[in-house]
Amino acid sequence: MALSDWTNWTNLCEVKTVNVHEAKTNFSSLLATVEDSGGSFVICRNGAPVADLVPHKHANRIKANPALSKIKIAYDPVEPLSAGEWPEAAR
């Protein structure tokens, strides 16, 4: 890849930068790099970053949402109902 001086300087970091033309031309190889090694790329237009090409992070669906810990219930939700609390149609 032919990179500009500014792009070469930013490639000293872990994240590599490529311009839009390079990204378009080498998109498959960039995706393969992201997929195989977990590398990241910043896609720039006229030297300004416009997009990030980063590995997908799977959401941990087992971890509880932090908002759920703020919910407070003022009663025991598993306590059985008394006969008077049941609706007439369900008695």
C-alpha positions as CSV (number, residue, x, y, z in Angstrom):
1,M,0.0,0.0,0.0
2,A,1.3,3.4,-0.8
3,L,0.6,5.6,2.2
4,S,1.1,9.4,2.7
5,D,3.6,10.7,5.2
6,W,0.8,11.6,7.6
7,T,-0.6,8.1,7.3
8,N,2.8,6.5,7.9
9,W,3.2,8.6,11.1
10,T,-0.2,7.5,12.4
11,N,0.7,3.9,11.7
12,L,3.2,3.9,14.5
13,C,0.1,3.4,16.7
14,E,-1.8,0.1,16.9
15,V,-4.6,1.5,14.7
16,K,-3.6,1.7,11.0
17,T,-5.0,4.4,8.8
18,V,-5.9,4.1,5.1
19,N,-7.4,6.6,2.7
20,V,-10.8,6.0,1.1
21,H,-9.3,4.9,-2.2
22,E,-7.0,2.3,-0.5
23,A,-9.9,1.1,1.6
24,K,-12.1,0.6,-1.5
25,T,-9.3,-1.1,-3.5
26,N,-8.2,-3.4,-0.6
27,F,-11.4,-3.9,1.3
28,S,-11.3,-7.7,1.2
29,S,-7.8,-7.8,2.6
30,L,-8.6,-5.2,5.2
31,L,-11.5,-7.3,6.4
32,A,-9.3,-10.4,6.4
33,T,-6.8,-8.6,8.6
34,V,-9.6,-7.5,11.0
35,E,-11.0,-11.0,11.1
36,D,-7.7,-12.9,11.5
37,S,-5.6,-10.7,13.8
38,G,-8.2,-8.3,15.3
39,G,-6.5,-5.3,13.7
40,S,-8.3,-2.0,13.4
41,F,-8.2,0.6,10.7
42,V,-9.2,4.3,10.5
43,I,-10.5,5.3,7.0
44,C,-9.6,8.9,6.1
45,R,-10.8,11.3,3.5
46,N,-8.4,14.1,2.7
47,G,-6.4,13.3,5.9
48,A,-9.5,13.5,8.2
49,P,-10.8,10.3,9.8
50,V,-14.4,9.4,8.6
51,A,-14.9,5.8,9.7
52,D,-13.4,3.0,11.8
53,L,-13.1,-0.6,10.6
54,V,-12.9,-2.6,13.9
55,P,-13.6,-6.2,14.9
56,H,-17.2,-6.8,15.9
57,K,-17.8,-7.2,19.7
58,H,-20.4,-9.6,20.6
59,A,-22.7,-8.4,23.4
60,N,-22.7,-10.5,26.5
61,R,-26.3,-11.5,26.8
62,I,-25.8,-13.3,30.1
63,K,-24.7,-10.2,32.0
64,A,-27.7,-8.4,33.5
65,N,-28.5,-4.9,32.4
66,P,-27.3,-2.3,35.0
67,A,-30.7,-0.5,34.8
68,L,-32.4,-3.6,36.3
69,S,-30.5,-3.2,39.6
70,K,-32.3,0.1,40.1
71,I,-35.7,-1.5,40.1
72,K,-37.1,-1.9,43.6
73,I,-40.2,-4.0,44.3
74,A,-42.1,-3.1,47.6
75,Y,-43.7,-6.6,47.9
76,D,-42.8,-10.3,47.6
77,P,-43.7,-11.1,43.9
78,V,-43.8,-14.9,44.7
79,E,-46.2,-14.5,47.6
80,P,-49.4,-16.4,46.9
81,L,-52.6,-14.3,46.6
82,S,-55.3,-14.6,49.2
83,A,-58.8,-15.7,48.1
84,G,-60.0,-12.1,48.3
85,E,-57.3,-10.9,45.9
86,W,-58.2,-13.2,43.1
87,P,-60.6,-11.7,40.4
88,E,-64.2,-13.0,40.5
89,A,-63.8,-14.8,37.2
90,A,-60.8,-16.7,38.4
91,R,-62.3,-18.0,41.7
